[in-house]
Amino acid sequence: MAAEFDLISRYFRPLAGPEGLRLTDDAACVPQKKSVDSIVTKDLLIEGVHFRTQDPVDLIARKALAVNVSDCIAKGATPRLYWLGLALPRGTNDAWLTSFSSGLAAAQQEFGCSLAGGDTTATTGPIVISVTLMGTIPAGQMIPRSGASEGDDIYVSGTLGDSALGLWCLENNELDKFELISAYQRPNPPVLFGQSLKGVASAAADVSDGLIADAGHIAAASSVGMVIWQDKLPISTQATEVLQSSPDLWPRIWAGGDDYQIVFTAPMTARGKITSLAGETGSRISLIGKVSVGQGVQLLDQAGEIVQVASGGYTHF
């Protein structure tokens, strides 16, 4: 089977209308009226792939909504409505459904959106959770993947690798790394900061597959290259502790995925504005590289040498 983005390009891009942006972005953009565009995105979570069977059910529900909110705010939009699809094994009990619905209730209050419909079905396979989220943004202000220009700065919000290392901690019984485990089970996309990037960022994407992979999507859509500095990547204290004892895990910082932060580009003239927005929204923002000529993403070490990246991020196929 073709790789995920080759599959999309070959089989589904020819089916996309103008609202689908040729399937090259994180979401669709649907004009609604003169002053507002709707931003629509969809993500699937599959048991055993995106969450573990033993994860807390209310946090599984929250994650299902949060990963879609992450796509929405990376476009600068405000989440409004969502549609839920559930494929559940026969015999799923009331306790599971009660916990799941409670988790959704708390999440939609946190993110400012509400349920608008959906569908449920029985399955003989794993649990499948499908969320379609619609947000809104002033007309023409969506932040695309395709707007980066040579000379732009590259930024990322939050810290990288916490979720991937949190999963590793769970799998290896390192249960004292609470912050990393929380990052895996309870992602926190930077909602207010993402919404504040309208008119400031030239291009943006959420970091879901891994920094190198998602920066690569911006580079491809914008027909530019990118240089990212390894020593500027933001790493949390607990992630640093894990890396010191297990340095073989370093690739999870830039390729682990599930960060649900924002990688974005902006002109150098926007540095002061971005610093102000970070302060106003209480967000950690790091300048990690530059947009260059060429194509693809290069990760450079402190000596300016290319770091050999075996994998840029998570791939489904």
Stockholm file with secondary structure:
# STOCKHOLM 1.0

chainA/1-317         MAAEFDLISRYFRPLAGPEGLRLTDDAACVPQKKSVDSIVTKDLLIEGVHFRTQDPVDLIARKALAVNVSDCIAKGATPRLYWLGLALPRGTNDAWLTSFSSGLAAAQQEFGCSLAGGDTTATTGPIVISVTLMGTIPAGQMIPRSGASEGDDIYVSGTLGDSALGLWCLENNELDKFELISAYQRPNPPVLFGQSLKGVASAAADVSDGLIADAGHIAAASSVGMVIWQDKLPISTQATEVLQSSPDLWPRIWAGGDDYQIVFTAPMTARGKITSLAGETGSRISLIGKVSVGQGVQLLDQAGEIVQVASGGYTHF
#=GR chainA/1-317 SS CCCHHHHIIIIIGGGCCGGGGGGCSSSEEEEEETTEEEEEEEEEEEBTTTBCTTSCHHHHHHHHHHHHHHHHHHTTCEEEEEEEEEEEETTCCHHHHHHHHHHHHHHHHHHTCEEEEEEEEEESSSCEEEEEEEEEEETTCCCCSTTCCTTCEEEEESCSSHHHHHHHHHHTTCTTCHHHHHHHHSCCCCHHHHHHTTTTCSEEEEESSCHHHHHHHHHHHHTCEEEEEGGGSCCCHHHHHHHHHCGGGTHHHHHCCCCCEEEEEECGGGHHHHHHHHHHHTCCEEEEEEEESSSEEEEECTTSCBCCCSCSSCCCC
#=GC SS_cons         CCCHHHHIIIIIGGGCCGGGGGGCSSSEEEEEETTEEEEEEEEEEEBTTTBCTTSCHHHHHHHHHHHHHHHHHHTTCEEEEEEEEEEEETTCCHHHHHHHHHHHHHHHHHHTCEEEEEEEEEESSSCEEEEEEEEEEETTCCCCSTTCCTTCEEEEESCSSHHHHHHHHHHTTCTTCHHHHHHHHSCCCCHHHHHHTTTTCSEEEEESSCHHHHHHHHHHHHTCEEEEEGGGSCCCHHHHHHHHHCGGGTHHHHHCCCCCEEEEEECGGGHHHHHHHHHHHTCCEEEEEEEESSSEEEEECTTSCBCCCSCSSCCCC
//
